[in-house]
């Protein structure tokens, strides 16, 4: 997965934005969402984003 890939088109959030939020201390989907606003538009990306965040947190 490309770091520049937009994972939430409503809020223009990239994979790198998620990684940065985690690097800066976010430890859950909700904390990443607070920082990035991911999934707060239409909500269509939420399940995929939750899975990706879980995967990133395991690293």
PQR file of N, CA, C, O and H, with PARSE charges and radii, in Angstrom:
ATOM      1  N   UNK A   1       0.844  -1.182   0.000 -0.4000 1.5000
ATOM      2  CA  UNK A   1       0.000   0.000   0.000 -0.0000 2.0000
ATOM      3  C   UNK A   1       0.886   1.241   0.000  0.5500 1.7000
ATOM      4  O   UNK A   1       1.807   1.371   0.807 -0.5500 1.4000
ATOM      5  N   UNK A   2       0.588   2.136  -0.911 -0.4000 1.5000
ATOM      6  CA  UNK A   2       1.355   3.368  -1.067 -0.0000 2.0000
ATOM      7  C   UNK A   2       1.006   4.353   0.057  0.5500 1.7000
ATOM      8  O   UNK A   2      -0.169   4.560   0.362 -0.5500 1.4000
ATOM      9  H   UNK A   2      -0.160   2.031  -1.566  0.4000 1.0000
ATOM     10  N   UNK A   3       2.011   4.948   0.659 -0.4000 1.5000
ATOM     11  CA  UNK A   3       1.785   5.911   1.737 -0.0000 2.0000
ATOM     12  C   UNK A   3       0.946   7.099   1.298  0.5500 1.7000
ATOM     13  O   UNK A   3       0.264   7.718   2.115 -0.5500 1.4000
ATOM     14  H   UNK A   3       2.965   4.780   0.411  0.4000 1.0000
ATOM     15  N   UNK A   4       0.995   7.420   0.003 -0.4000 1.5000
ATOM     16  CA  UNK A   4       0.267   8.584  -0.501 -0.0000 2.0000
ATOM     17  C   UNK A   4      -1.150   8.241  -0.945  0.5500 1.7000
ATOM     18  O   UNK A   4      -1.909   9.122  -1.348 -0.5500 1.4000
ATOM     19  H   UNK A   4       1.548   6.917  -0.660  0.4000 1.0000
ATOM     20  N   UNK A   5      -1.506   6.951  -0.869 -0.4000 1.5000
ATOM     21  CA  UNK A   5      -2.855   6.532  -1.254 -0.0000 2.0000
ATOM     22  C   UNK A   5      -3.878   7.175  -0.321  0.5500 1.7000
ATOM     23  O   UNK A   5      -3.738   7.129   0.901 -0.5500 1.4000
ATOM     24  H   UNK A   5      -0.889   6.236  -0.541  0.4000 1.0000
ATOM     25  N   UNK A   6      -4.902   7.770  -0.913 -0.4000 1.5000
ATOM     26  CA  UNK A   6      -5.968   8.381  -0.125 -0.0000 2.0000
ATOM     27  C   UNK A   6      -6.901   7.271   0.346  0.5500 1.7000
ATOM     28  O   UNK A   6      -7.487   6.549  -0.460 -0.5500 1.4000
ATOM     29  H   UNK A   6      -5.016   7.808  -1.906  0.4000 1.0000
ATOM     30  N   UNK A   7      -7.026   7.150   1.651 -0.4000 1.5000
ATOM     31  CA  UNK A   7      -7.838   6.092   2.249 -0.0000 2.0000
ATOM     32  C   UNK A   7      -9.224   6.616   2.616  0.5500 1.7000
ATOM     33  O   UNK A   7     -10.159   5.833   2.787 -0.5500 1.4000
ATOM     34  H   UNK A   7      -6.550   7.736   2.306  0.4000 1.0000
ATOM     35  N   UNK A   8      -9.359   7.926   2.736 -0.4000 1.5000
ATOM     36  CA  UNK A   8     -10.644   8.574   3.031 -0.0000 2.0000
ATOM     37  C   UNK A   8     -10.762   9.778   2.109  0.5500 1.7000
ATOM     38  O   UNK A   8     -10.169  10.827   2.359 -0.5500 1.4000
ATOM     39  H   UNK A   8      -8.600   8.562   2.598  0.4000 1.0000
ATOM     40  N   UNK A   9     -11.534   9.614   1.043 -0.4000 1.5000
ATOM     41  CA  UNK A   9     -11.615  10.687   0.049 -0.0000 2.0000
ATOM     42  C   UNK A   9     -12.417  11.884   0.552  0.5500 1.7000
ATOM     43  O   UNK A   9     -12.159  13.010   0.125 -0.5500 1.4000
ATOM     44  H   UNK A   9     -12.016   8.761   0.840  0.4000 1.0000
ATOM     45  N   UNK A  10     -13.375  11.674   1.440 -0.4000 1.5000
ATOM     46  CA  UNK A  10     -14.159  12.801   1.961 -0.0000 2.0000
ATOM     47  C   UNK A  10     -13.274  13.806   2.706  0.5500 1.7000
ATOM     48  O   UNK A  10     -13.438  15.019   2.567 -0.5500 1.4000
ATOM     49  H   UNK A  10     -13.584  10.760   1.786  0.4000 1.0000
ATOM     50  N   UNK A  11     -12.343  13.286   3.490 -0.4000 1.5000
ATOM     51  CA  UNK A  11     -11.487  14.133   4.317 -0.0000 2.0000
ATOM     52  C   UNK A  11     -10.053  14.209   3.785  0.5500 1.7000
ATOM     53  O   UNK A  11      -9.179  14.811   4.410 -0.5500 1.4000
ATOM     54  H   UNK A  11     -12.209  12.302   3.603  0.4000 1.0000
ATOM     55  N   UNK A  12      -9.825  13.592   2.623 -0.4000 1.5000
ATOM     56  CA  UNK A  12      -8.512  13.624   1.974 -0.0000 2.0000
ATOM     57  C   UNK A  12      -7.406  13.115   2.904  0.5500 1.7000
ATOM     58  O   UNK A  12      -6.360  13.748   3.044 -0.5500 1.4000
ATOM     59  H   UNK A  12     -10.534  13.103   2.115  0.4000 1.0000
ATOM     60  N   UNK A  13      -7.652  11.974   3.530 -0.4000 1.5000
ATOM     61  CA  UNK A  13      -6.702  11.379   4.471 -0.0000 2.0000
ATOM     62  C   UNK A  13      -5.943  10.261   3.769  0.5500 1.7000
ATOM     63  O   UNK A  13      -6.538   9.372   3.160 -0.5500 1.4000
ATOM     64  H   UNK A  13      -8.502  11.460   3.416  0.4000 1.0000
ATOM     65  N   UNK A  14      -4.619  10.324   3.865 -0.4000 1.5000
ATOM     66  CA  UNK A  14      -3.769   9.313   3.231 -0.0000 2.0000
ATOM     67  C   UNK A  14      -3.317   8.266   4.244  0.5500 1.7000
ATOM     68  O   UNK A  14      -3.471   8.434   5.453 -0.5500 1.4000
ATOM     69  H   UNK A  14      -4.136  11.046   4.359  0.4000 1.0000
ATOM     70  N   UNK A  15      -2.762   7.195   3.720 -0.4000 1.5000
ATOM     71  CA  UNK A  15      -2.179   6.158   4.570 -0.0000 2.0000
ATOM     72  C   UNK A  15      -1.097   6.781   5.451  0.5500 1.7000
ATOM     73  O   UNK A  15      -0.991   6.446   6.631 -0.5500 1.4000
ATOM     74  H   UNK A  15      -2.637   7.058   2.737  0.4000 1.0000
ATOM     75  N   UNK A  16      -0.299   7.678   4.889 -0.4000 1.5000
ATOM     76  CA  UNK A  16       0.760   8.334   5.661 -0.0000 2.0000
ATOM     77  C   UNK A  16       0.183   9.141   6.815  0.5500 1.7000
ATOM     78  O   UNK A  16       0.776   9.188   7.892 -0.5500 1.4000
ATOM     79  H   UNK A  16      -0.384   7.950   3.930  0.4000 1.0000
ATOM     80  N   UNK A  17      -0.969   9.780   6.603 -0.4000 1.5000
ATOM     81  CA  UNK A  17      -1.610  10.528   7.691 -0.0000 2.0000
ATOM     82  C   UNK A  17      -1.949   9.603   8.860  0.5500 1.7000
ATOM     83  O   UNK A  17      -1.783   9.973  10.023 -0.5500 1.4000
ATOM     84  H   UNK A  17      -1.450   9.742   5.727  0.4000 1.0000
ATOM     85  N   UNK A  18      -2.427   8.394   8.540 -0.4000 1.5000
ATOM     86  CA  UNK A  18      -2.732   7.419   9.594 -0.0000 2.0000
ATOM     87  C   UNK A  18      -1.458   7.012  10.319  0.5500 1.7000
ATOM     88  O   UNK A  18      -1.427   6.952  11.548 -0.5500 1.4000
ATOM     89  H   UNK A  18      -2.562   8.094   7.596  0.4000 1.0000
ATOM     90  N   UNK A  19      -0.399   6.731   9.550 -0.4000 1.5000
ATOM     91  CA  UNK A  19       0.886   6.335  10.142 -0.0000 2.0000
ATOM     92  C   UNK A  19       1.433   7.444  11.027  0.5500 1.7000
ATOM     93  O   UNK A  19       1.961   7.175  12.106 -0.5500 1.4000
ATOM     94  H   UNK A  19      -0.423   6.780   8.551  0.4000 1.0000
ATOM     95  N   UNK A  20       1.311   8.685  10.578 -0.4000 1.5000
ATOM     96  CA  UNK A  20       1.805   9.815  11.368 -0.0000 2.0000
ATOM     97  C   UNK A  20       1.036   9.948  12.681  0.5500 1.7000
ATOM     98  O   UNK A  20       1.628  10.213  13.727 -0.5500 1.4000
ATOM     99  H   UNK A  20       0.882   8.903   9.701  0.4000 1.0000
ATOM    100  N   UNK A  21      -0.273   9.763  12.623 -0.4000 1.5000
ATOM    101  CA  UNK A  21      -1.086   9.854  13.842 -0.0000 2.0000
ATOM    102  C   UNK A  21      -0.657   8.794  14.849  0.5500 1.7000
ATOM    103  O   UNK A  21      -0.550   9.072  16.043 -0.5500 1.4000
ATOM    104  H   UNK A  21      -0.753   9.547  11.774  0.4000 1.0000
ATOM    105  N   UNK A  22      -0.412   7.582  14.366 -0.4000 1.5000
ATOM    106  CA  UNK A  22       0.033   6.492  15.242 -0.0000 2.0000
ATOM    107  C   UNK A  22       1.428   6.783  15.780  0.5500 1.7000
ATOM    108  O   UNK A  22       1.697   6.570  16.963 -0.5500 1.4000
ATOM    109  H   UNK A  22      -0.499   7.356  13.396  0.4000 1.0000
ATOM    110  N   UNK A  23       2.304   7.262  14.924 -0.4000 1.5000
ATOM    111  CA  UNK A  23       3.667   7.604  15.350 -0.0000 2.0000
ATOM    112  C   UNK A  23       3.642   8.672  16.444  0.5500 1.7000
ATOM    113  O   UNK A  23       4.496   8.691  17.330 -0.5500 1.4000
ATOM    114  H   UNK A  23       2.085   7.434  13.964  0.4000 1.0000
ATOM    115  N   UNK A  24       2.650   9.556  16.367 -0.4000 1.5000
ATOM    116  CA  UNK A  24       2.543  10.640  17.338 -0.0000 2.0000
ATOM    117  C   UNK A  24       1.705  10.274  18.556  0.5500 1.7000
ATOM    118  O   UNK A  24       1.344  11.148  19.344 -0.5500 1.4000
ATOM    119  H   UNK A  24       1.956   9.540  15.647  0.4000 1.0000
ATOM    120  N   UNK A  25       1.389   8.975  18.720 -0.4000 1.5000
ATOM    121  CA  UNK A  25       0.789   8.523  19.963 -0.0000 2.0000
ATOM    122  C   UNK A  25      -0.629   7.996  19.910  0.5500 1.7000
ATOM    123  O   UNK A  25      -1.122   7.490  20.918 -0.5500 1.4000
ATOM    124  H   UNK A  25       1.683   8.265  18.080  0.4000 1.0000
ATOM    125  N   UNK A  26      -1.308   8.094  18.771 -0.4000 1.5000
ATOM    126  CA  UNK A  26      -2.669   7.550  18.692 -0.0000 2.0000
ATOM    127  C   UNK A  26      -2.606   6.032  18.836  0.5500 1.7000
ATOM    128  O   UNK A  26      -1.764   5.377  18.222 -0.5500 1.4000
ATOM    129  H   UNK A  26      -0.908   8.505  17.952  0.4000 1.0000
ATOM    130  N   UNK A  27      -3.502   5.480  19.650 -0.4000 1.5000
ATOM    131  CA  UNK A  27      -3.450   4.049  19.945 -0.0000 2.0000
ATOM    132  C   UNK A  27      -4.754   3.323  19.621  0.5500 1.7000
ATOM    133  O   UNK A  27      -4.935   2.172  20.016 -0.5500 1.4000
ATOM    134  H   UNK A  27      -4.186   6.012  20.149  0.4000 1.0000
ATOM    135  N   UNK A  28      -5.662   3.986  18.907 -0.4000 1.5000
ATOM    136  CA  UNK A  28      -6.936   3.360  18.547 -0.0000 2.0000
ATOM    137  C   UNK A  28      -7.517   4.074  17.335  0.5500 1.7000
ATOM    138  O   UNK A  28      -7.060   5.151  16.950 -0.5500 1.4000
ATOM    139  H   UNK A  28      -5.515   4.922  18.587  0.4000 1.0000
ATOM    140  N   UNK A  29      -8.537   3.451  16.738 -0.4000 1.5000
ATOM    141  CA  UNK A  29      -9.226   4.090  15.618 -0.0000 2.0000
ATOM    142  C   UNK A  29      -9.759   5.455  16.039  0.5500 1.7000
ATOM    143  O   UNK A  29      -9.617   6.436  15.310 -0.5500 1.4000
ATOM    144  H   UNK A  29      -8.908   2.576  17.050  0.4000 1.0000
ATOM    145  N   UNK A  30     -10.371   5.510  17.215 -0.4000 1.5000
ATOM    146  CA  UNK A  30     -10.970   6.752  17.688 -0.0000 2.0000
ATOM    147  C   UNK A  30      -9.930   7.854  17.848  0.5500 1.7000
ATOM    148  O   UNK A  30     -10.197   9.008  17.512 -0.5500 1.4000
ATOM    149  H   UNK A  30     -10.486   4.713  17.807  0.4000 1.0000
ATOM    150  N   UNK A  31      -8.749   7.515  18.356 -0.4000 1.5000
ATOM    151  CA  UNK A  31      -7.697   8.516  18.528 -0.0000 2.0000
ATOM    152  C   UNK A  31      -7.160   8.977  17.174  0.5500 1.7000
ATOM    153  O   UNK A  31      -6.895  10.164  16.984 -0.5500 1.4000
ATOM    154  H   UNK A  31      -8.532   6.578  18.629  0.4000 1.0000
ATOM    155  N   UNK A  32      -7.000   8.045  16.236 -0.4000 1.5000
ATOM    156  CA  UNK A  32      -6.561   8.417  14.886 -0.0000 2.0000
ATOM    157  C   UNK A  32      -7.623   9.306  14.242  0.5500 1.7000
ATOM    158  O   UNK A  32      -7.296  10.282  13.566 -0.5500 1.4000
ATOM    159  H   UNK A  32      -7.216   7.081  16.391  0.4000 1.0000
ATOM    160  N   UNK A  33      -8.878   8.969  14.451 -0.4000 1.5000
ATOM    161  CA  UNK A  33      -9.978   9.744  13.883 -0.0000 2.0000
ATOM    162  C   UNK A  33      -9.987  11.171  14.437  0.5500 1.7000
ATOM    163  O   UNK A  33     -10.232  12.120  13.692 -0.5500 1.4000
ATOM    164  H   UNK A  33      -9.143   8.177  15.000  0.4000 1.0000
ATOM    165  N   UNK A  34      -9.723  11.329  15.728 -0.4000 1.5000
ATOM    166  CA  UNK A  34      -9.667  12.661  16.336 -0.0000 2.0000
ATOM    167  C   UNK A  34      -8.623  13.533  15.656  0.5500 1.7000
ATOM    168  O   UNK A  34      -8.855  14.718  15.418 -0.5500 1.4000
ATOM    169  H   UNK A  34      -9.524  10.558  16.333  0.4000 1.0000
ATOM    170  N   UNK A  35      -7.479  12.947  15.347 -0.4000 1.5000
ATOM    171  CA  UNK A  35      -6.361  13.692  14.766 -0.0000 2.0000
ATOM    172  C   UNK A  35      -6.569  13.972  13.280  0.5500 1.7000
ATOM    173  O   UNK A  35      -6.258  15.063  12.802 -0.5500 1.4000
ATOM    174  H   UNK A  35      -7.290  11.985  15.540  0.4000 1.0000
ATOM    175  N   UNK A  36      -7.098  12.980  12.543 -0.4000 1.5000
ATOM    176  CA  UNK A  36      -7.143  13.072  11.079 -0.0000 2.0000
ATOM    177  C   UNK A  36      -8.526  13.355  10.500  0.5500 1.7000
ATOM    178  O   UNK A  36      -8.635  13.742   9.337 -0.5500 1.4000
ATOM    179  H   UNK A  36      -7.351  12.094  12.931  0.4000 1.0000
ATOM    180  N   UNK A  37      -9.578  13.173  11.283 -0.4000 1.5000
ATOM    181  CA  UNK A  37     -10.968  13.255  10.817 -0.0000 2.0000
ATOM    182  C   UNK A  37     -11.342  12.139   9.851  0.5500 1.7000
ATOM    183  O   UNK A  37     -12.372  12.224   9.183 -0.5500 1.4000
ATOM    184  H   UNK A  37      -9.490  12.859  12.229  0.4000 1.0000
ATOM    185  N   UNK A  38     -10.524  11.096   9.765 -0.4000 1.5000
ATOM    186  CA  UNK A  38     -10.808   9.976   8.869 -0.0000 2.0000
ATOM    187  C   UNK A  38     -12.160   9.360   9.231  0.5500 1.7000
ATOM    188  O   UNK A  38     -12.466   9.151  10.405 -0.5500 1.4000
ATOM    189  H   UNK A  38      -9.687  11.026  10.308  0.4000 1.0000
ATOM    190  N   UNK A  39     -12.960   9.075   8.210 -0.4000 1.5000
ATOM    191  CA  UNK A  39     -14.236   8.407   8.425 -0.0000 2.0000
ATOM    192  C   UNK A  39     -15.356   9.281   8.940  0.5500 1.7000
ATOM    193  O   UNK A  39     -16.410   8.765   9.312 -0.5500 1.4000
ATOM    194  H   UNK A  39     -12.712   9.245   7.256  0.4000 1.0000
ATOM    195  N   UNK A  40     -15.164  10.590   8.975 -0.4000 1.5000
ATOM    196  CA  UNK A  40     -16.199  11.474   9.511 -0.0000 2.0000
ATOM    197  C   UNK A  40     -17.065  12.098   8.423  0.5500 1.7000
ATOM    198  O   UNK A  40     -17.968  12.879   8.722 -0.5500 1.4000
ATOM    199  H   UNK A  40     -14.308  11.009   8.673  0.4000 1.0000
ATOM    200  N   UNK A  41     -16.797  11.760   7.160 -0.4000 1.5000
ATOM    201  CA  UNK A  41     -17.636  12.251   6.062 -0.0000 2.0000
ATOM    202  C   UNK A  41     -18.770  11.278   5.835  0.5500 1.7000
ATOM    203  O   UNK A  41     -19.704  11.205   6.634 -0.5500 1.4000
ATOM    204  H   UNK A  41     -16.063  11.126   6.916  0.4000 1.0000
ATOM    205  N   UNK A  42     -18.694  10.533   4.753 -0.4000 1.5000
ATOM    206  CA  UNK A  42     -19.765   9.583   4.412 -0.0000 2.0000
ATOM    207  C   UNK A  42     -19.711   8.316   5.256  0.5500 1.7000
ATOM    208  O   UNK A  42     -20.723   7.632   5.408 -0.5500 1.4000
ATOM    209  H   UNK A  42     -17.936  10.592   4.104  0.4000 1.0000
ATOM    210  N   UNK A  43     -18.541   7.994   5.807 -0.4000 1.5000
ATOM    211  CA  UNK A  43     -18.385   6.800   6.639 -0.0000 2.0000
ATOM    212  C   UNK A  43     -18.103   5.527   5.863  0.5500 1.7000
ATOM    213  O   UNK A  43     -17.933   4.463   6.459 -0.5500 1.4000
ATOM    214  H   UNK A  43     -17.719   8.550   5.684  0.4000 1.0000
ATOM    215  N   UNK A  44     -18.051   5.621   4.549 -0.4000 1.5000
ATOM    216  CA  UNK A  44     -17.844   4.439   3.725 -0.0000 2.0000
ATOM    217  C   UNK A  44     -16.504   3.759   3.908  0.5500 1.7000
ATOM    218  O   UNK A  44     -16.364   2.578   3.592 -0.5500 1.4000
ATOM    219  H   UNK A  44     -18.189   6.485   4.065  0.4000 1.0000
ATOM    220  N   UNK A  45     -15.527   4.473   4.405 -0.4000 1.5000
ATOM    221  CA  UNK A  45     -14.177   3.925   4.552 -0.0000 2.0000
ATOM    222  C   UNK A  45     -13.923   3.327   5.933  0.5500 1.7000
ATOM    223  O   UNK A  45     -12.885   2.703   6.149 -0.5500 1.4000
ATOM    224  H   UNK A  45     -15.641   5.433   4.661  0.4000 1.0000
ATOM    225  N   UNK A  46     -14.838   3.504   6.855 -0.4000 1.5000
ATOM    226  CA  UNK A  46     -14.579   3.194   8.266 -0.0000 2.0000
ATOM    227  C   UNK A  46     -14.093   1.767   8.490  0.5500 1.7000
ATOM    228  O   UNK A  46     -13.100   1.569   9.189 -0.5500 1.4000
ATOM    229  H   UNK A  46     -15.682   4.012   6.680  0.4000 1.0000
ATOM    230  N   UNK A  47     -14.757   0.777   7.923 -0.4000 1.5000
ATOM    231  CA  UNK A  47     -14.348  -0.612   8.168 -0.0000 2.0000
ATOM    232  C   UNK A  47     -12.945  -0.878   7.639  0.5500 1.7000
ATOM    233  O   UNK A  47     -12.136  -1.506   8.322 -0.5500 1.4000
ATOM    234  H   UNK A  47     -15.564   0.938   7.355  0.4000 1.0000
ATOM    235  N   UNK A  48     -12.647  -0.406   6.426 -0.4000 1.5000
ATOM    236  CA  UNK A  48     -11.309  -0.597   5.863 -0.0000 2.0000
ATOM    237  C   UNK A  48     -10.260   0.140   6.685  0.5500 1.7000
ATOM    238  O   UNK A  48      -9.169  -0.382   6.917 -0.5500 1.4000
ATOM    239  H   UNK A  48     -13.304   0.104   5.871  0.4000 1.0000
ATOM    240  N   UNK A  49     -10.586   1.342   7.124 -0.4000 1.5000
ATOM    241  CA  UNK A  49      -9.641   2.132   7.918 -0.0000 2.0000
ATOM    242  C   UNK A  49      -9.403   1.469   9.271  0.5500 1.7000
ATOM    243  O   UNK A  49      -8.267   1.421   9.743 -0.5500 1.4000
ATOM    244  H   UNK A  49     -11.472   1.766   6.936  0.4000 1.0000
ATOM    245  N   UNK A  50     -10.454   0.960   9.895 -0.4000 1.5000
ATOM    246  CA  UNK A  50     -10.280   0.268  11.182 -0.0000 2.0000
ATOM    247  C   UNK A  50      -9.335  -0.917  11.025  0.5500 1.7000
ATOM    248  O   UNK A  50      -8.454  -1.129  11.858 -0.5500 1.4000
ATOM    249  H   UNK A  50     -11.376   0.999   9.512  0.4000 1.0000
ATOM    250  N   UNK A  51      -9.522  -1.689   9.954 -0.4000 1.5000
ATOM    251  CA  UNK A  51      -8.643  -2.838   9.705 -0.0000 2.0000
ATOM    252  C   UNK A  51      -7.208  -2.388   9.492  0.5500 1.7000
ATOM    253  O   UNK A  51      -6.281  -2.994  10.029 -0.5500 1.4000
ATOM    254  H   UNK A  51     -10.238  -1.517   9.278  0.4000 1.0000
ATOM    255  N   UNK A  52      -7.017  -1.331   8.714 -0.4000 1.5000
ATOM    256  CA  UNK A  52      -5.671  -0.831   8.433 -0.0000 2.0000
ATOM    257  C   UNK A  52      -5.007  -0.311   9.705  0.5500 1.7000
ATOM    258  O   UNK A  52      -3.833  -0.589   9.948 -0.5500 1.4000
ATOM    259  H   UNK A  52      -7.770  -0.839   8.278  0.4000 1.0000
ATOM    260  N   UNK A  53      -5.741   0.430  10.507 -0.4000 1.5000
ATOM    261  CA  UNK A  53      -5.181   0.959  11.756 -0.0000 2.0000
ATOM    262  C   UNK A  53      -4.786  -0.183  12.685  0.5500 1.7000
ATOM    263  O   UNK A  53      -3.728  -0.140  13.313 -0.5500 1.4000
ATOM    264  H   UNK A  53      -6.695   0.656  10.310  0.4000 1.0000
ATOM    265  N   UNK A  54      -5.631  -1.197  12.771 -0.4000 1.5000
ATOM    266  CA  UNK A  54      -5.303  -2.367  13.601 -0.0000 2.0000
ATOM    267  C   UNK A  54      -3.998  -3.002  13.123  0.5500 1.7000
ATOM    268  O   UNK A  54      -3.137  -3.361  13.926 -0.5500 1.4000
ATOM    269  H   UNK A  54      -6.491  -1.231  12.261  0.4000 1.0000
ATOM    270  N   UNK A  55      -3.869  -3.134  11.811 -0.4000 1.5000
ATOM    271  CA  UNK A  55      -2.651  -3.706  11.221 -0.0000 2.0000
ATOM    272  C   UNK A  55      -1.433  -2.834  11.522  0.5500 1.7000
ATOM    273  O   UNK A  55      -0.370  -3.352  11.865 -0.5500 1.4000
ATOM    274  H   UNK A  55      -4.568  -2.842  11.159  0.4000 1.0000
ATOM    275  N   UNK A  56      -1.581  -1.523  11.396 -0.4000 1.5000
ATOM    276  CA  UNK A  56      -0.467  -0.607  11.648 -0.0000 2.0000
ATOM    277  C   UNK A  56      -0.070  -0.601  13.123  0.5500 1.7000
ATOM    278  O   UNK A  56       1.111  -0.484  13.447 -0.5500 1.4000
ATOM    279  H   UNK A  56      -2.444  -1.103  11.117  0.4000 1.0000
ATOM    280  N   UNK A  57      -1.041  -0.726  14.008 -0.4000 1.5000
ATOM    281  CA  UNK A  57      -0.744  -0.737  15.442 -0.0000 2.0000
ATOM    282  C   UNK A  57       0.007  -1.991  15.862  0.5500 1.7000
ATOM    283  O   UNK A  57       0.732  -1.973  16.857 -0.5500 1.4000
ATOM    284  H   UNK A  57      -2.001  -0.822  13.745  0.4000 1.0000
ATOM    285  N   UNK A  58      -0.157  -3.075  15.118 -0.4000 1.5000
ATOM    286  CA  UNK A  58       0.541  -4.324  15.433 -0.0000 2.0000
ATOM    287  C   UNK A  58       2.012  -4.277  15.055  0.5500 1.7000
ATOM    288  O   UNK A  58       2.790  -5.113  15.516 -0.5500 1.4000
ATOM    289  H   UNK A  58      -0.746  -3.089  14.310  0.4000 1.0000
ATOM    290  N   UNK A  59       2.407  -3.326  14.234 -0.4000 1.5000
ATOM    291  CA  UNK A  59       3.804  -3.234  13.775 -0.0000 2.0000
ATOM    292  C   UNK A  59       4.686  -2.603  14.815  0.5500 1.7000
ATOM    293  O   UNK A  59       5.887  -2.449  14.595 -0.5500 1.4000
ATOM    294  H   UNK A  59       1.775  -2.648  13.860  0.4000 1.0000
TER
END
